[in-house]
Each structure stands twice: as structure tokens, then as C-alpha cells.
Amino acid sequence: MATPTSLPATFVAGDILTAAQQNNLRGAFRVLQVVAGTTTTQVSTTSATYATSNLTASITPQSSTSKILVMTSQPFLASTAAAQIGMRLVRGATTVFTNQGNYFATDTGVTTNMLYLDSPATTSSTTYTVQFARISGTGTAFAQLSFDPANIILMEISA
């Protein structure tokens, strides 16, 4: 993959980039592919053990040096006041990001957004999944509502 380090250190007005330099410039820090996933299937848990929210997407990076920008939008709902719902992002079986939780009023839904830049260092198919748990309080934690879908976007960024 092209890197900006192979570009000239300085430019002077009127300098013309060579074809190779132009290719390097085009290849650095650009979006190589975008994958999206969505779900409207409501799932619930009463446990402090993280469970899948059914929000998942897979991407196969073109280079092991690529970064993956993960963006999620996930609605949550708690059935009791002061329940705390935690969410985390998992790559394969590895937790890469954890949000320690949001407190909810009874039957009040909140959409939580996540933005995470990952370095999976692979060219194999890589699956990202959002998990959630009721990490304090009582009652049931819900992910997705039938009328409010959850979304995930994966963007491969060249390095």
C-alpha cells in the first residue's frame, strides 16, 4: 500500500509530481471499502454477562496495515429505573472497546453511538459485533426496538 512517506519532503511552486508520486498520494489514507449492517430484531438480557445484540458486520481488509473505522448506532431500553446498560465492541472473540454504561429511566429508550478506529493487522475476514449487558440495577435491558433499527458501518482506511 502506498504511503505518504515516499512523497517529496518539500514542494516549490511549479513542481510537478511524477506518476509514481501521484499514485502514492492517491493511495494514502483513503477509504478502500465500506460495509454496513443493520438489525431490527429486539433482544434482551437480565444478566451482567455480555450478550450479542445481533448487530454485526464482517469485512476483509485488503492490507494488514489498514485501519478499520467502526461506527455504530444502537438503541437501548431498560425496563426499570436506574438500570445501567453497558455495551462493548468485539472483533472475533476479542473485546476492542467497552462503554461502561448508561443509566436509563424506566421505559426510556436511548440511542448510543460508538466510533472506534481499530487495527486488526489481518487480511482475513473480520467480524465486528456489538454486545450488551445490564451491568447494574434490576429488570431487563433491551437492544433494538421493533421501530428503531441498529446500524453498524465498517470503513477500511489505507495506511
C-alpha positions, 0 to 999 in steps of 0.5 A, spaced: 500 500 500 502 506 498 504 511 503 505 518 504 512 517 506 515 516 499 512 523 497 517 529 496 519 532 503 518 539 500 514 542 494 516 549 490 511 552 486 511 549 479 513 542 481 510 537 478 509 530 481 511 524 477 506 518 476 509 514 481 508 520 486 501 521 484 499 514 485 502 514 492 498 520 494 492 517 491 493 511 495 494 514 502 489 514 507 483 513 503 477 509 504 478 502 500 471 499 502 465 500 506 460 495 509 454 496 513 449 492 517 443 493 520 438 489 525 431 490 527 430 484 531 429 486 539 433 482 544 434 482 551 438 480 557 437 480 565 444 478 566 451 482 567 454 477 562 455 480 555 450 478 550 450 479 542 445 484 540 445 481 533 448 487 530 454 485 526 458 486 520 464 482 517 469 485 512 476 483 509 481 488 509 485 488 503 492 490 507 494 488 514 496 495 515 489 498 514 485 501 519 478 499 520 473 505 522 467 502 526 461 506 527 455 504 530 448 506 532 444 502 537 438 503 541 437 501 548 431 500 553 431 498 560 425 496 563 426 499 570 429 505 573 436 506 574 438 500 570 445 501 567 446 498 560 453 497 558 455 495 551 462 493 548 465 492 541 468 485 539 472 483 533 472 475 533 472 473 540 476 479 542 473 485 546 476 492 542 472 497 546 467 497 552 462 503 554 461 502 561 454 504 561 448 508 561 443 509 566 436 509 563 429 511 566 424 506 566 421 505 559 426 510 556 429 508 550 436 511 548 440 511 542 448 510 543 453 511 538 460 508 538 466 510 533 472 506 534 478 506 529 481 499 530 487 495 527 486 488 526 493 487 522 489 481 518 487 480 511 482 475 513 475 476 514 473 480 520 467 480 524 465 486 528 459 485 533 456 489 538 454 486 545 450 488 551 449 487 558 445 490 564 451 491 568 447 494 574 440 495 577 434 490 576 429 488 570 431 487 563 435 491 558 433 491 551 437 492 544 433 494 538 426 496 538 421 493 533 421 501 530 428 503 531 433 499 527 441 498 529 446 500 524 453 498 524 458 501 518 465 498 517 470 503 513 477 500 511 482 506 511 489 505 507 495 506 511 
